[in-house]
Amino acid sequence: MKQIDVLVIGAGQAGLAMGYYLKQQAVSFTLLDASDRIGNSWRNRYDSLVLFTPRKYSLPGMPMPGDPNGLPAKDEAADYLEAYAERYSLPVQLQTRVISMNKTTQGFLLETNRGMYRAGKVIVATGPFHTPYIPAFASGLPDEIYQTHSSAYRNPGELRDGPVLVVGAGNSGAQIAAELSRERLVYLSAGSKLHFKPLYVLGQSIFRYFDLFGFIRADKGSPLGSWLKSRPEQIYGLELKSLMADRKVLLKPRAVGTKENCLLFEDDTEAEVSNIVWATGYRSDYRWIRIDGAIDSQGNPIHRGGVSPVSGLYYLGLPWQSSRGSALLGWVGRDAAKLAEKLRLS
């Protein structure tokens, strides 16, 4: 049984930011992560992935190397996280998956694949993206159609010849559709109207203006934060918009079912394709947290600004945990600093 003052679950950008601040306190702490290498949350994504926030927005204490106004590739971001952990000698235990967590009179008891841990306080920094989601009707498609989720997609060479349908028009779906359109017909299925933002305005990242005018840091409970939270998801970059105008990517409404080799859409049209990339997001999975009052009936964490009603339990890196930037690399450190202060005072 390993006894720790503070246990951080997850050693991605949120967990590492938390580790930076815990390092400044007189507590014993450990970061547990199921991966075999720091940064794999980025490293294992599709080959062409580029972050839409520039290098200047990085973790506390250590700027990302390179042009501050430039956009890092995914492997660059992964290597940065690995270097960050090394620079601050953060105590990361890799290849350690938490199986269950319970609360006892002596603190938190965690079962992992590498033994038991007991901790006085726990910070869940696993992020919200746990299980890839694919609609149930996908199972009705014939084997002749190659299917993959965006979390498993790497590059166009994996796909079969012929048209491809990308289902889901978030930023990942937009980037993948644009990449695939260079060599084949691409359909893009979107469940709602697309909203685009340029990556740069007057030579500066659009996030510089978001930061300057307080959009990215607005408290979710403020009038500005509430308005921003109600806005639809934005696609950063105008490449897809241009490709759609040139009809190199054909926009379709929500995919709702199948018929033989065809996908059916909610406007009663259909498309015959050889490949489907499901950019349909993820579902959270907190079933390993076996503590009354920690998780709501929908399986989501109960918290206020990352603080659980369960004494000693905290969350970090959740979308809109406190603001628009809570789950982003350049701003997660703000929430980490706040939690670190709460831990110091508790």
C-alpha positions in Angstrom: 0.0 0.0 0.0 1.5 3.3 -1.1 0.5 6.3 1.0 0.5 9.7 -0.8 -0.7 13.2 0.4 -2.1 14.1 -3.0 -2.7 11.8 -5.9 -3.2 13.2 -9.4 -5.0 10.9 -11.9 -3.7 11.8 -15.4 -0.4 13.2 -16.6 -1.6 15.1 -19.6 -1.5 18.9 -19.8 -3.9 19.3 -16.8 -2.1 16.9 -14.6 1.4 18.3 -15.4 0.2 21.9 -14.7 -1.1 20.6 -11.3 2.2 19.0 -10.7 4.0 22.2 -11.3 2.1 23.9 -8.5 2.2 21.0 -6.1 5.9 20.9 -6.5 5.9 24.3 -4.7 4.1 22.9 -1.7 5.4 20.7 1.1 3.3 17.7 0.2 4.0 14.3 -1.2 2.3 13.7 -4.5 2.3 11.4 -7.5 0.8 11.6 -11.0 -0.7 8.3 -12.3 -1.2 7.8 -16.0 -2.2 4.7 -18.0 -0.1 5.6 -21.0 3.5 4.3 -21.5 4.8 7.7 -22.4 4.0 11.3 -21.4 2.4 13.2 -24.3 0.7 10.2 -25.9 -2.7 11.9 -25.7 -1.3 14.1 -28.5 1.2 11.7 -30.0 -1.4 9.1 -30.9 -3.6 11.4 -32.9 -3.7 11.7 -36.7 -0.4 12.5 -38.4 -1.4 15.9 -39.8 -2.9 17.3 -36.6 -1.9 20.9 -35.8 -3.1 22.7 -32.6 -5.2 25.8 -33.3 -3.6 27.7 -30.3 -0.1 29.1 -30.8 3.1 28.1 -28.9 3.0 31.2 -26.7 0.0 29.7 -24.8 1.7 26.9 -22.9 2.0 25.5 -19.4 3.1 27.6 -16.5 6.8 28.2 -16.1 8.1 26.8 -19.4 7.3 28.4 -22.8 7.0 26.0 -25.7 10.1 26.4 -28.0 9.8 27.9 -31.4 7.9 30.8 -33.0 5.5 32.0 -30.2 2.9 33.0 -32.8 3.2 29.7 -34.8 1.0 26.6 -34.4 2.7 23.5 -33.0 2.2 20.1 -34.6 0.9 17.3 -32.4 4.2 15.5 -31.9 5.8 18.8 -31.0 3.1 19.4 -28.3 3.7 15.8 -27.1 7.4 16.2 -26.8 6.9 19.5 -25.0 4.8 17.8 -22.3 7.4 15.1 -21.9 10.2 17.8 -21.6 8.0 19.7 -19.1 7.7 16.7 -16.8 11.5 16.2 -17.0 12.4 19.8 -16.4 10.4 19.9 -13.1 11.2 16.4 -12.1 7.5 15.6 -11.7 6.8 12.2 -10.1 4.9 10.5 -12.8 4.0 6.8 -12.6 3.3 5.6 -16.1 1.5 2.4 -17.2 -0.7 2.7 -14.2 -4.5 2.5 -14.8 -6.9 3.3 -11.9 -9.4 0.5 -11.7 -11.5 1.9 -8.8 -11.5 4.7 -6.2 -13.4 4.6 -2.9 -13.6 6.9 0.1 -12.9 5.6 3.5 -12.4 7.2 6.9 -8.7 7.2 6.2 -8.9 9.0 2.9 -9.2 7.7 -0.7 -8.4 4.2 -1.5 -7.4 3.5 -5.2 -7.0 0.1 -6.8 -4.7 0.2 -9.9 -3.1 -2.4 -12.1 0.1 -1.8 -10.2 -1.1 -2.1 -6.7 -3.1 -0.1 -4.1 -2.7 3.6 -3.2 -4.1 5.6 -0.3 -4.3 9.4 -0.6 -5.5 12.2 1.6 -6.6 14.2 -1.5 -7.2 13.2 -5.2 -7.3 15.4 -8.3 -8.9 13.8 -11.3 -7.1 15.3 -14.3 -8.1 12.7 -17.0 -10.0 15.2 -19.1 -13.5 14.4 -20.5 -12.5 12.4 -23.6 -12.4 8.7 -22.5 -14.3 6.4 -24.9 -14.7 7.0 -28.6 -18.3 7.3 -29.6 -19.7 5.7 -32.8 -23.5 5.7 -33.5 -25.2 2.3 -33.1 -26.4 2.2 -36.7 -22.8 1.9 -37.8 -22.9 -1.8 -37.0 -25.4 -2.2 -39.9 -22.9 -1.2 -42.6 -21.4 -3.9 -44.8 -17.8 -5.0 -44.3 -17.0 -3.5 -47.7 -17.1 0.0 -46.1 -14.0 0.7 -44.2 -14.8 2.4 -40.9 -12.6 4.1 -38.3 -13.0 6.6 -35.5 -11.0 9.9 -35.6 -9.1 8.7 -32.5 -7.7 5.7 -34.5 -7.3 7.5 -37.9 -3.7 8.3 -38.8 -3.5 9.3 -42.5 -5.2 8.8 -45.9 -3.1 5.8 -46.8 -5.2 3.7 -44.4 -8.4 4.2 -46.4 -9.7 2.2 -49.4 -10.1 3.7 -52.8 -13.3 5.6 -53.4 -15.3 8.4 -51.7 -15.2 9.0 -47.9 -17.7 10.3 -45.5 -16.5 12.2 -42.5 -19.2 12.2 -39.8 -18.8 15.1 -37.4 -17.7 18.7 -38.2 -15.8 19.7 -35.1 -12.2 20.8 -35.5 -10.9 17.2 -35.9 -13.6 16.4 -38.5 -12.8 19.6 -40.4 -9.1 19.0 -40.5 -9.5 15.3 -41.6 -12.0 16.2 -44.3 -9.7 18.9 -45.7 -6.8 16.5 -45.7 -8.7 13.7 -47.5 -10.2 16.0 -50.1 -6.8 16.4 -51.8 -7.1 13.0 -53.4 -10.7 11.8 -53.3 -14.4 12.9 -53.1 -15.3 13.8 -49.5 -18.7 14.2 -47.9 -18.9 15.9 -44.5 -21.9 15.2 -42.3 -22.7 18.0 -39.8 -25.5 18.0 -37.3 -25.8 21.8 -37.3 -24.7 24.9 -39.2 -20.9 25.4 -39.4 -19.3 28.4 -37.9 -15.8 29.4 -38.9 -13.1 31.6 -37.3 -9.8 32.6 -39.0 -6.7 31.3 -37.3 -5.0 34.7 -37.7 -6.2 38.3 -37.8 -3.7 41.1 -38.8 -0.9 38.6 -38.5 -1.7 37.6 -34.9 -3.4 34.5 -33.6 -7.1 35.0 -33.0 -6.5 33.7 -29.5 -4.4 36.7 -28.8 -7.5 38.8 -29.2 -9.7 36.4 -27.3 -7.2 36.6 -24.4 -6.8 40.4 -24.8 -10.6 41.0 -24.6 -11.1 38.5 -21.8 -13.2 36.0 -23.8 -11.0 33.0 -23.0 -10.8 33.8 -19.3 -14.4 34.9 -18.7 -16.0 33.1 -15.8 -18.6 30.7 -16.9 -21.1 32.3 -14.5 -20.6 35.8 -15.7 -22.8 37.4 -18.4 -20.0 37.2 -20.9 -19.1 33.6 -20.0 -22.7 32.5 -20.2 -23.1 34.1 -23.6 -19.9 32.5 -24.9 -20.9 29.1 -23.5 -24.2 29.3 -25.4 -22.4 29.9 -28.7 -22.0 27.0 -31.2 -18.7 25.2 -31.6 -16.3 27.1 -33.8 -14.1 25.7 -36.5 -10.7 27.4 -36.5 -9.2 28.0 -39.9 -10.9 28.7 -43.2 -9.5 25.9 -45.3 -12.6 23.8 -45.1 -14.9 26.7 -45.9 -12.9 27.3 -49.1 -13.0 23.6 -50.0 -16.8 23.6 -49.5 -17.2 26.6 -51.7 -15.1 24.8 -54.5 -17.3 21.7 -53.9 -14.2 19.6 -53.1 -16.0 18.8 -49.8 -19.7 18.2 -50.1 -21.7 19.1 -47.0 -24.4 16.8 -45.8 -26.8 17.0 -42.8 -26.8 14.7 -39.9 -26.3 11.0 -40.7 -29.2 9.0 -39.3 -29.0 5.5 -40.7 -27.9 3.0 -43.4 -29.3 1.3 -46.5 -27.0 -1.3 -48.0 -23.8 0.5 -49.0 -25.3 3.9 -48.5 -25.5 6.4 -45.6 -28.9 8.1 -45.1 -29.2 11.7 -43.9 -31.9 13.5 -42.2 -32.9 15.4 -45.3 -33.7 12.0 -46.9 -30.7 12.1 -49.2 -28.1 9.4 -49.3 -24.4 8.8 -50.2 -22.6 5.7 -51.3 -19.0 5.7 -49.9 -16.1 3.3 -49.5 -14.9 4.8 -46.2 -16.3 6.4 -43.1 -14.3 8.4 -40.5 -16.4 8.9 -37.4 -15.3 12.2 -36.0 -18.2 11.9 -33.5 -16.4 12.7 -30.3 -16.1 10.8 -27.1 -18.1 9.9 -24.0 -16.8 10.4 -20.5 -16.4 7.3 -18.3 -16.1 7.9 -14.6 -17.5 4.5 -13.5 -14.3 3.8 -11.6 -15.1 6.6 -9.1 -17.2 4.6 -6.7 -18.1 7.4 -4.2 -21.6 8.6 -3.3 -22.1 12.2 -4.3 -19.2 12.4 -6.7 -20.9 11.6 -10.0 -24.4 12.7 -11.2 -27.1 10.4 -12.8 -25.7 11.1 -16.3 -22.2 10.0 -15.2 -20.7 13.4 -15.1 -18.5 14.8 -12.2 -20.4 17.0 -9.7 -18.2 20.0 -9.0 -18.0 23.8 -8.6 -14.9 25.2 -10.3 -13.3 21.8 -10.0 -14.1 21.3 -6.3 -16.2 18.3 -5.6 -18.8 18.2 -2.7 -16.8 15.1 -1.6 -14.2 16.5 0.7 -10.7 16.1 -0.7 -11.8 15.4 -4.3 -11.0 17.8 -7.1 -11.2 17.9 -10.9 -9.0 19.7 -13.4 -9.0 20.1 -17.2 -12.8 19.8 -17.8 -14.4 22.0 -20.5 -15.8 25.1 -19.0 -14.6 24.1 -15.5 -14.3 27.8 -14.8 -13.9 29.4 -18.2 -13.6 28.8 -21.9 -9.9 28.1 -21.5 -10.2 25.5 -18.8 -9.5 22.5 -21.1 -6.9 24.3 -23.3 -3.1 23.9 -23.1 -2.4 27.6 -22.6 -5.0 28.2 -19.9 -5.4 25.1 -17.8 -2.6 26.4 -15.6 -5.0 29.1 -14.3 -7.3 26.5 -12.9 -4.4 24.5 -11.6 -3.1 27.5 -9.6 -6.6 28.0 -8.1 -6.9 24.4 -7.1 -3.4 24.4 -5.7 -4.3 27.3 -3.4 -7.5 25.5 -2.3 -5.4 22.5 -1.4 -2.9 24.6 0.5 -5.6 26.2 2.6 -7.6 23.0 3.2 
